Amino acid sequence: MEKILNIVSSFEKNAEPDEILFEKFTNFIDFNVDKNFISLLKSSNGVQGELNSGEFLIIWTLSDIIELNPYYPEIEECKNMMFFGSNGSNIGYAFLKTGSSIISIDFFDLGYESPKYISYSFPEFLESL
């Protein structure tokens, strides 16, 4: 977790979520999610900022994750993804529910293109951007 906190140290952070919202989020998750990701959301309920690479990253709030998933309910592929953030534009980041790997895809390509694999862990995801 320390590695993640170092990476997002300059990011804007939201206040910790209340226990009711956090419990709603954990009940919403129906697959194994990286524990580091869960810890970050429990301590900040979403972050946003520019990474050292110059890439912008938004990790959505718990409410947004719950409300925006599945992202396009009518697209079959979205049922196997849990989107958790974006680059602030059209690239979305999601966990695949089978295998829990992290992918990226242009929101406009959902249902037409295959997602791009990024990593198997949340710290590795942050380091790869």
C-alpha positions, 0 to 999 in steps of 0.5 A: 500500500505504501507504494500506491500512496507514494504514486498518488501522493500529489493527487487530489483525494476525497474524504474517507467514505462512510461505513454504509457506503463502503459496505454497499461497495464491498457488497456490490463487488462480485469477484476478487479485487486487488486489496490495494485498490480496496485500501485506497478507496477506503482511505480516500473514496477516489483520487485524481491527478497527474502521474509522473508520466504526464498521464492524468488518472481519475479513480472514481468514487465508490458511488460512481463505481456502483452507479456506472457499472455495468458501464453499458448494460446492453453490451455483453462484454461490460458484464465481465468488467468493473470500471473504476476510473478513466484518464479524464477523457475517453479511456476507461480502466476496469477490472476483468471479473474473471482473473481480476486483471486490469484493462483499458479501453476507449469507451466508444470502442466497447462492444467493437474492440478488445480491451488492452491488458495493462496488469494483474495488480493495482500497484503494477497498473499505476506504475504502467501508466 
